[in-house]
Amino acid sequence: MSLEAVQRVTEAEEKARTRRAEAAEACKKLVSDAEEAGKAKLEQARRAAEAQAAEVMAKAESAAAKDAQAVEQETQQACDALRKAAAGRLDDAAALIIRRVVGDSCP
C-alpha cells in the first residue's frame, strides 16, 4: 500500500471515531433532554391532579355542608313539633300527676 492510501485510511478511521463520539454525545443529550421533559410532564400532571383533587374536595365539603344544614333544619322542625305536642299535653299531664299524688279520694 502506498503512503497516501495509508493516510486516507487513517483519516477515515479518525473521522469515524470522531463521528462515533459525536453520535454518543448526541445520544446522551437526547436521553437527558427526554428525562427532563418527562420530569416536567410528570410534575405538570402532579400539579393538575392536586388541583383537581382540591376542587373535588371543595365541592364535596360544600355539598356536605348543605346536607348538614338540611339535616339540622329537619331536626329543628322535629324538635319544635315535639315541644308543641308536649305543650299541648301539659295540662293533662299536670292533672294526671295531681290525681296520682293526691289520689281520687279528694272531693
Secondary structure, DSSP 8 states (H G I E B T S, - for coil): --HHHHHHHHHHHHHHHHHHHHHHHHHHHHHHHHHHHHHHHHHHHHHHHHHHHHHHHHHHHHHHHHHHHHHHHHHHHHHHHHHHHHHHTHHHHHHHHHHHHH-TT--
